[in-house]
Amino acid sequence: KNIVTVPKHQREGYGKKLIAYVIDYYKESGGELLVGTGDSPTILRFYESCGFSRSHVVKDFFIDNYDHPMFEEGRQLVDMVYLKRSL
């Protein structure tokens, strides 16, 4: 599922609270939680600040799976970056 914070409320801690809720909800299952996102420095820093580390990259994901270019922070997204965190 996608987790998105309304732009005018970004940087107010809501995203971190949502991630913390998901981690808490699934912590009993053990294993790892994976998230996939575009190669956007701001989003990658966000997940890393939530305790995630880079796992792997799926090359050309956004080009191969969308019928139109996807952009984040003015850059076209090409690769999907996966991050992981132990539960």
C-alpha positions, 0 to 999 in steps of 0.5 A: 500500500502507498503511504502519503502525507498531504504536502502541506502537512509534510515534515510534521511527523505524520509519516514517521508515525504511520511507519511506526504503526505498521512496524508495531502492527507486524513486529510479532511476525518477525522477519523483515519489512520491505518498502519500494520507492523511486530513487528520490534522495528525500524519500530515501533519507526519510526511510533511512531515518525510520531505520530502513537500509537499502536492500536492492534495486529493480532497474527500469521499474518505472519505465517498464511498468508505467505508461507515462513518465513518473517524476519526483522532485523534478527528476524522472523516476527510472529504478525502484529502490527497495529498503528493508528493516527487521521487525 
